[in-house]
Amino acid sequence: MSAGTSAGGDTGGAGRLREVVVVLNPNSTGDGPANARGLAEELAERVPQLRVRLAETQHAGHAEDIAHDAVAEAGDAGGVLVVSASGDGGYHEVVNGVVRAQRTGRGVGAAAVLASGNANDHATATQERPLADAVVEAAEGGGFDRMDLLEVAATGQEPRVAHSYVGVGITPVAAAALNEHDLDAAKETYLVVRAFWRYRPLTVVHDGREVRIDSLVFANIDRMAKYAQLSSTSAPDDGRFETLLIPHRSKLRLLAEFLRVLRGRFEVESREAPYTFTTRNPMPLQMDGEVVSVPGGTDVTVRCLPLALRTVR
């Protein structure tokens, strides 16, 4: 926890935690449904005065609507925590639902993730103890913590937020390949390698200069993709974000650069100021594992929203 967050938690504004909404995909082949029910049962036993309910998603994007409506129903009194029993992508939806409700003045809420997916970068990098323990403390008067978010504003689109990272280049290309399959370790390795060798560089304009890139990543956490160490000094509540830019290289040089990233030896820039670039060609943009297509000629601005998300950890 950085100096920017009170050790006593965020007890102002929305008061103490009174309700937990656990969002799960009932059709998931992973451990999300079991984890969600297990958390609900544990909380019912440890803090019986806390309202806990399960909310099942029915389609893509439904988790965002569930989170928005839960916060809106609680209103300004707040006190609701929306937990996503998922990986980074499902949590991305929940965080955006909470933020959308707050931005439109519908209410005040909080979000947390119960790691239950193939990619759990956010939980790995930020959670300091079992989620149930953090929820119990908040319910017993410990209040909420706060974390930064990344905001992505693209021409012609509503701004979105990311809880962990934003990327263009080989990062989202590989992610798109992984998201299409149920994975074991061998298949995951094969898909990453295949995406790596098929990848072609992209061109962006930054500060009036054209740059051919293999990867451009903005991160609110110190690691990503399970193993890549971006920074040993960054924190998700320090009011800054890390920028990692790999200019276009040969395939072998790109591989060497990725090995440096994996070992935490690649230079990253820590910044407070927004980063703006223009896409020269259509490209995939990844936010917390969710991949969207961005047309050529799109202006994209990534900025840090300091302590914008109320959470428990």
Beta strands, then each sheet from edge to edge (+ up, - down):
strand 1: 19-24
strand 2: 51-56
strand 3: 80-86
strand 4: 109-115
strand 5: 145-154
strand 6: 160-162
strand 7: 165-169
strand 8: 202-206
strand 9: 209-219
strand 10: 223-224
strand 11: 228-229
strand 12: 241-247
strand 13: 269-271
strand 14: 275-279
strand 15: 283-287
strand 16: 290-294
strand 17: 299-311
sheet 1: 2+ 1+ 3+ 4+
sheet 2: 6+ 5- 17+ 14- 8+ 9- 7+ 15- 16+
sheet 3: 6+ 5- 17+ 14- 8+ 9- 12+ 13-
sheet 4: 10+ 11-
end
